[in-house]
Amino acid sequence: MPLETISVSAGGIFLPWHDVSISISAEEAVRTATITGHIPPGVSPPWPDDKATLTANGTLLLTGYVRDLRPDQGPGDWQATITLVSRTVDAVETSILHKTGLVENKDIKGIGEAFDNLGIGIEAKGSFEMIAKHQIEPGESLYSTLEPLARAEAAIIHDTPEGKLAIVKKPEGSHSGGLAAGINIISASAEFSGEGRFNPTIVRGQQSRGVTAQALRPEAKASAAGRSRPKIIVLDGEATASHMKNAVEWEVRAATGLAVSATISVVGWRDQGGKIWTPNWLVYVRHPRIYLDQMMVIKSVELTQDTKAESDGTRATLTLAEPRALGGSSSGSKSDKGWTAPEPKAEYSAR
């Protein structure tokens, strides 16, 4: 498998390097990259907060900043390790500056844009409910105010290669070629756990307007297979009927994604069509030793490349979940029953 041509620009210079690792997740708002290499003598290194981009064979993978610089002088060698982070780091770590902290009659994208005082950028795919009123907490970050709203819409938030926040409700595409034991899988493992699974899951909340029982004491409940293990969750934000139903169904599906997962290592960073392995994309996986024969969704990707002769070269490690964990469907599964995921149906009522 040929090496990817990695181009790292940081602080106005192109960095020479000998190994790189990139971490991207569908469930995290900030991707990171770590580069180790030699900076020529007399050349000033990139410093924390310098702007940075990283591409692989011309494909943009990260837009952001230098996070850390760690120069290291050994007995016979000198190198520097540099960490990059997406622009979205400021959506996670900094506080919103807004005159009132209140917006009215906007959907989640509109709320994000109203509070995006740093110009990070919001992309949203799908339709979202209008929210009558949203008030931020003092000191709250853009991500922390949007994340509960996303859960109430059965959506996830992650970053884009351009360094923007993306809000999506389902897997965004399918990789070509698939993955199969003995063909393109180097190693595979799976984990099945009962931790985090509950039955029933109950979401409770309150609406900002009205004095009826449905405004003050709404409740949504979803059941799953298995023994009785009740779990009550308080919804942040406006507890409309659709938000309550979405939230409880999302909690049940997300629990499946945490309890059952696979980790697969492959040679190279790209599928058979040339696309880099991407979180929140689907891929068909067939591996009898981990009882898996179905479409899966990629939760996270670790892309590594090392040019040293004794290294593993160019590899991708994919963390995979049952598609329902990120809003997809599971039709056509031939896997053993351990991979079976619930299809929760919410019941809405007033207590």
Buried (B, 14 or more C-beta within 10 A) or exposed (E): EEBBEBBBBBBEBEBEBBBBBBBBBBBBBBBBBBBBBBBEEEEEBBEEEBBBBBBBBEBBBBBBBBBEBEEEEEEEEEBBBBBBBBBBBBBBEBBBEBEEBEBEEBBBBBBBBBBBEEEBBBBBEBEBBEBEBBEBEEEBBBBBBBBBBBBBBBBBBBBBBBBBBBBBBBBBEBBEBBBBBEEBBEEBEBEEEEEBBBBBBBBBBBBEEEEEEBBBBBBBBBBBEEEEEEBEBEBBBBBBBBBBBBBBBBBBBBBBBBBBBBBBBBEBBBBEEEBBBBBBBBBBBBBEEBBBBBBBBBBBBBBBBBBEEEEEBBBBBBBBBBBBBBBBBBEEBEBEEEBBBBEBEBBBEEE
